[in-house]
């Protein structure tokens, strides 16, 4: 029997690192990758039962935004070790496995300064989406004043990203201007992503530049997503950042940051260094430890793929990949939260409507790959808000938290009942910006707030306000997304939310609140758990299929049927709509009232 082709999907997330083995069945395939004539709804990959390993960890430092890079790299290697061990245990003379590819979905944005040997310079020389430091906020304010409203709007339409502390440009400016970083700056030979670092270390070709994928580059806020090139306007802003390299004579030579950024390529770029197995010897002539450690990666048919942003991968993995109907919206709530749709937009497109696509203020637009973009919005704090409330209220045991959530559900029903009787209950209103704000306002220095507390306020009121606050911010994103995609919904019926992420999958009340607030049904799909891992495996399978058959395969366009295991129907009652209208108005009023306190005096 021919060996099963296996794809390893590495999901480097902000709260855990995971590696999962998937059987590659081909896009639309009925069995192995060579099969070509099955139903187009057939999933191209199947998760291998038990072939998974995860390491829970906090990958980034909140607010500071630094990446615990050594711990992340160690966790990735541990996950690969364990998955390969499980594959070896499963293999037999009658049923063997052949690893054909490894790919990454990564928390984004992430950038790591590396030295001439390809090693991280240090945790302080790392950048991430979680940054909300004052020195970076100061750079954001300066950039906003310098650029002015017209250029800010133009830049948003080119890069799909606003000026915000979670993006690379203000973080790089703050890093290079800080005199305390001078010794690190002199060591930085280039900036790499987590996935690029892994590839450098595994292949042993540390002196060869590993490209950054369009997807990961897009999340830095420095890529023109329409042309898939570094944006000229952003690069002009970064000319104040001077990197240092030594020439052949050992003399210091100053370079623009652009010279320190990796080359760009699509996630499936067929580069020789990514498609010929890992080398036995490193660039310095030493034996490559990973070659000895992972013999499965030695084959000439083994492929390494560049990283894809976890949000893009999660959309594909949760069956929200931009299908002809366009009616599925992915909402993910883990530590953070996001609502996203995938839209066709080829780099080579001659479609006027696609080329002129408008990105609404408050939303981002990032590359999935050369053929599609991801439109949506993200919250830095999603499930982390509930964890904060749980810690604050000392709900340490699962039983205590479960009992508490039952009381919170009763409180939700009570509030709806009050609206039906046209009474106005005392409400606690919360702004969930515990780690700053991204969508929809991208206000620098934003802070969380709880308002409306009286002597009668209870722990349940605080718990309910925490849940409600996140739902209201997600719904703000959904309303903007609907504005882009609503013509199809109006004609063909309202869309459906496919929920993913542990925080949302495990909380039935939160799903019902999301359905009621958005007026959209919310479903949990049994295939979509660990959606980012599944998504990267699907994207890789499509690329392999295209290489094998020489045909054009659009993995974002595979319309898989939903395997619904849980569903929350939107409640179509006037009192429910009235409750959420009041809650939204209260939160927006509170944000408007306290926003001036976020700005510097």
N, C-alpha and C positions, 0 to 999 in steps of 0.2 A: 504494500500500500504506500502511495506517495505520502511524504510527510506533510503534516498540516502547516500551512503558512501562518505565522504569528506576527502580529504587530504589538510592540510595547508602547503604550501611551503613558507618558510621564506628565503628571499634573502638579506643577510647582505652585501651590496656592499660598495665600497669606496665612492660613491657619493649619495647613497640613501639606505634606509632600506625599504623593501617591504614585505608584506604578501599577498598571493593570495590563494583563495579556488579553488580546483579542484575536480570534480566528479571522483571518482575511478570506472572505468568501467572494470577493469581487463585487463591483457595483451592479446591483440587480441580479447578482449571481445566485445560483441554486445550490452551489456546493463550494468547490474550490475556485481559485481565481481564474482558472482556465475556462470555466463554464460561462457561456455567453447568452443564454436565451431564456432567462426566467423573468418573472414578474418584476416590473420596475419598482414595486413597493417593497420588494425584499430587501432587508437590511444588508449592507455590504460587509458588516462585521458582527461578530457574536462574542460577548465577553466570556472568557473561559472561567468556569466556576472554580472559585478558590484560588485562582492565579492572580493574586493582588496583594500588595503590601502598602501600608500607610504609616507615616510617622507624624503624629500630631505635633505641631510647633507653631510658635509665633515667628513668622519669617521676617517681619518688618517691625521696627520700633515705632509705635504710634507717635504722631506729631513730629518727632525728629525725622522720621522717614527713612532712617538708615536700614539697610538690609543686613540681616545676620548671615552674611554670605558664606562663611566657612561652615556654619551649621547646616545651611541649605544644601550646599554641595555634598556634604557628608551624608545627609538624609537621602538625597537623590541616589547616591551610590548604594546605600543600604537597601533602598527599595528595589533597585535593579538586581542586586545580589539575591534578595529573597525571591523575587519573581522568577529569575533564572533557575534557582534551586528547585522551586516548585515545578517548573516545566521539565526539568531533568527527572524529577521523581515521577512525573506523569508519563514520560516517554517509555516505550517498550519496543521490542523488535517489530511488533505489529502495528504500532501507532506512535510515530515519532513527531517531534515538532521542529520546525525550522524558523528561526527568527529572521524575518525579511526586512524589518524596518523598525526604527525607533523615532518617535516624535515627541514634541513638547507642547503643552499649553502652560502658560506662565502668568503669574500675577503681573499686571502691567499698570503703570509704567515701571520698568526696572533697568537701571544702568549701573555697571560696576567698573571702576577704574582699575586697569591691570598693568603690570610692569612688562619689561622686555621678555620675561619668561612666560608671560601669559597668566601670572598669578595675581590674585586680588591684592591691591595695595593696602587695603584696610577697610574696616567697616565705615569709617568716616568719609571714605571716598566712594560712597554708594548713593544712588538716588532712587526714590520710589514714589508711587502715587500717594503714599500716606503722609507726605511731608506737609506740615502746617507751622513751620518755624518762623519766628519773627523776622530773622534776616532775609528769608525767602519772601515773606509777605511784603517786606520793604521793597524788594526788587520788583514784585508784581505791581505795587502802587506806582513805582517809578516808570515801569514800562507802559502802564495804562496812561499816565500823564504824557509820556513822550510820544506815543503812537497816535493818540487822539481817537475819537469815535469812528471816523470813516475807515482808518487803517485797521482798527480793531475788528470792525465788521468784515472787512475784506480778508483779513488773516483768518478769521473764523471760517469763512467760506472756502478758503484754500486748505487749511490744516484740519478743519473739523473740530478744533479745540480752542477754548478761550485762553486768555492769560490767567493762570491760576497756579497756586503753589504746588499742586500735584503733578505739574508737567515739568519737562526737563529744562527749558530755557531759563526761568528764574532761579532754579536750583543750581544750574551751572554758573550763572552770574554770581550768585552768592558764594559758591565754592571757590571760584577763581579769585574773587576780590578779597577773600579772607586771608590775611597775612599768616595766620597760624597754619594754613594748609600748604605753605610754600614747599616744604620737604616732600609732601605727598604729590604735589603737582609735578615736581621734577622727576618723580618715579613713574608717573602715568604715561605709558606708551600708547594706550588706546582705551576707549570705552567699549565695553562689551555687555551683552545681556546674559542672564543666567543660563539660557539655553546655549548661547555661543561659548560660554565658559566651559560648560560640560563637554561640548564637542571638541574644544581645544584640548582638554585634559584627556579625553578618551582616545582621540586619534593619534596623539603624540606629535601632531604637526602644529606645535604652538606658535611657530613663526609665520605660519600661513594665515592670512586674515580670514576669519569666518564671517560671512555676511550677516547682516541683520535683516530679518524678514520685513516685508512691507507692513505686515500686521503689527509686529512689535514696534517698528519705527513709528508707525502712525500714532500709537499710544503715547509717544514721547511729546506729541504736540508740535513736532518739528518737521513732519513730512507733509508735503503737498499731496493729499490723498487722490487728487484728480490726475496727477502726472506720475506719482510714485517716485518722486525725487525730493531731496532735502529742500525745504522751502527757502527761496532766496531771501525773503524778508526776515525770517527768523535767523538765518545765518548772518545777516547783516547786523542784527542785534547782538550776536555773540562774538563780534570781532573784538570786544573788550576782554574776552577770555583768551589768554595766551597760554598754550601748553608749551612744555619744554622737552626737547629731545637732544641727544648728543649725536654729532656727526661722526664720520670715520676718524677724525682727528681728536675726538673726545671733547670738542667744543660744544657749548650749549647753543642750540638754535631754537628760536621761538616760533611756534606754529599756531595758526588759528585752530579752534576746536573742531572745525569741519575736517581738518586733516587727521584728527584723532578718532573720528567716528568710523564705524565699519562701512564697507561697501553695502549696497542694498540689493536684495534679490527676493523673489517670491519664496514662500516657505518650502516649496518642492523643487527649488532650483537644482538642476541635474549637474552639480559641480563634482569634478573628479574626487575632491577631498571628502565629499559626503557620500560617495557611492562606490567605494571600493574596499569596504571593510576597514577596521582599525589596524594601524601599522604595528609591526612587532617592535620596531625601534623608534624612539623619539628623535626629535630634531638634533639633540645633543649626542646621539649615538647610544644612549642608555636604553635598556630594555623597557618597553612600555608595560607598566604593571597591569593596565587594564586589558592588554592583549592576553596576558597569562590568566587573568582573573575571569575574563568573559570570552571563552573560545567561540561562543555563538556569534560574536560580532566580527569574526575574522573573514567570513565568506566574501567573495567578490560580488555576490548578489545581495549583500547586506546594504541597506540604505539608511543614512541619517537625514532627518528632516529638520529644518529650522523651526524655531518656536512660533506659535500663534497665540495671540492674546486670549486669556481664559474666557473672556466674555464672548468673543467670536466663536471659540470652540464650543462653549456651552449652548449657544443658539443652535448650531448644527447638531449637537448631540441630543438636544431636547426636541428635535423634529420641527424646529422653527427656522429653517434655512432659506426662506425666501421663495416659497412655492408659488405656483401660478395663482392660487387663490389669495395668497398674502394675508390670510386671516389669523395666523397664529403669532402671538407675541410671547416672547420668553421673559419671564420674571424670575430672577434668581435672588434668593435671600440667604446668604451665609453670614459671615462676619459683616460684610458690606451688603449692598443691594443694588439691583439694576433692572431696568426694563428696556428691551431691545428688539428691533426687527432687522432682517437682512434684506437689502435692496440690490438688484442687479445694477452694476456700474463698472463696465469694463474700461480698463485704461485706454484701450484702442477704440472705444465706442464712438460711432458716428451718429448715435441717436441723440437728437437735439434735446429731448426731454431729460434723458439721463445726464447729458453733459451740463445742463443748466439746473440740476437738482439743487434746491435751496435747503440749507441746513438751518432749522429754526433756532433762534437764540435760546439758550438753555439746554440744548441737546449737543451731543458729540457725534462725530461721524468718523469712523476708523475703517481701515482696510481689513477685510477678512483675508482676501487674496486678490489677485489681479482682476478677477471677474465680479466681485461683490464687495459692498461696504456694509458696515454695521452702524445703524442709526439708533440712538437712544440716550439714556441718561443713567447716572449712577449716584448712589449715596455712599459716602465713606462709612457711615454707620447704619447697619441693618439689624442683623441678629445681635450685634454687639450692644444695641440699646436694651434689648431684653436681658442680656447677660449682666449689664450694668444694674438694671432694676433688681434682678434676682440677687445679685451680690449685696446691693444696698439694703434690701429687705430681708437678708439672711435666710433666703430660701435655698439652703444648701442641699437638702436631700431631694431626690426625684419625686418621692411621694408628697413632700411638702409643696413642691412646685406644681405637681399635678392637681392637688387639692386647691391651690391658689388659683390656677387657671380656670377651674370650674366656677369659682367665685367671680372671676373677671368676666366670664361668659354671661353669668347672671346679670352683671352690671351692664353689659352691652345690651342685653334684652330689656333691662329696665329703662335705659336711655331711649331706646326705640319706642317703648310703651309711652314714655313721657311725651315724645313727639306726636304720637297718635292722639293724645289727650290735649295737645297744644299747650303743654306746660313746659317750663324752662328749668330743668334740673341744674344744680350747681355743677359746673364742669371744671376739671383741671385740664389745662392746655399745655402741651409740651412741644418744644422745638428740638429735634433729635440730632443737633449738630455737635455731638460730643467730641468729634475729631475734625471739626471744620465742615464746610459745605462744598459739595461739588454741584451736581445738577439740583435745581435748575438755575439758581442765582449765581453760583460760583463767587460768592462774596468772601473776599479774603478776611481772615481773622474771625469768621463766624463762630459763635459759641452756642452751646445748648442752653435751654431755659425751661423751667417749669413754673407756670403761672396759675393763679386761682386757688392757691392753698389757703384753707381756713382751719379753724379748730376741729371742724367736722371731717376734714380730709382723712382718708384711710389709706392703708397700704394698697388695697384693691384699686382705689382711684389712681394711684401712681402707676400701678401695673397696667391698668387699662390705657392711661394716657400714653405710656411708652409704646404699646402696640399701635394705638391709633395714630401717633405722630409719624411713624414710619410709613404706614399705609397712605396717609395724606401726601407725603412727599413722593412716594411711588406714583400716586395717581396724578400728581402734577406732571410727571414725566409722560405717563400714558396719554394724558390729554394732548400734549404736544405731538407725540408719536401719531395719535389718531388724526391729527391735522394733516400729517403727511400722507397717511395711508387710508384716510376715511372714505374717499370715493368708492373704493372697492367694497368696503364694509357697508356703506349705505345701499349699494346696489345688490349685494349678495347676502346681507345679514351681518350682524355684529360679530366681532372676532372672539377668539377664545384665548385665555391666558394659560400657557403651559408653565406650571410652577416647578422650580427646582431649588436645590440648596436645602441643607438639613433644617435650618431654622424655619423654613416655610413648609417643607414636606412633613415635619413632625407636629405641626401646630394647626389643627383643624379650625380653631377659632380665627386664627390669623388669615387663613385662606378664605373663610366666609366673609370676614371684614373686607378683604381685598375685592371679592366678588361684588359685595353690596356697594362699596365705594365707587368702583369703576364701572358698574353695570355690565360686567363681562363675566361669563362663567370661568371658573378656575379649575383646572384639572391637573392631576399628578399622573404622569405616564410611567408605567413600570419599567420601560426601557431607558428612561431618561435620568435615572439616579446616577450620580457621578457623570453629569452631562458633559463636563469639559473633557474628561478622559475619552468618553465615547465619541465626542465631536472630533477630536484630533485623530482618532483611529479611523473615522469615516473619511476625513479629508485625505489622509494618507492612502487609504484604500482606493479612493478615486484617482489619485495621482498614479499609483502603481498600475491600476487598470488601464489608464491612458497610455502608460509606457508599454505595457504588455500588448495592447491591441492597436496602438497607434490611432486611437479614436478620441474624439473630444468627449470628456466626461465632466459634467457639472455636478459635483457632489452636493453643492448647496441646493440643487434643484430636485433631489430625490424626495418624492412625496410619500413618506411612510405613514401608514395608518396609526393613529394614537391607540395605545394600549392602556386605557383609562382604569386606574385602580381606586382613585378617589376623585370626587367631584363636588365642588361648591357652586350651586346655582345662584345667580344674582337674584336678589329679592326685589321683585317689581311692586313695591308698595310705596305709596306717597310718604308715609312716615319715615321709611328708611332713607329715601332720597333727601327728605328734609333734615334728618339727623346729620347726614354727611355734608349737606350744604352748610349747615351751621358750624360744624366742626372745622370745615375748610376755611370758612370766613374768619373764625376765631384764631386759627393758626396764622393765617396771612396777616391779620391785624396785629398779632403779637410780634411777628417778624418785623413788620414795619415800625413798630414802636421801639424795639430794642436794637434794631440795626445800627443806629447812630452810635451806640456804645461799643460796637466792634471796630470802629474806625479810630485811627490815632488822633490824639488831640493836637 
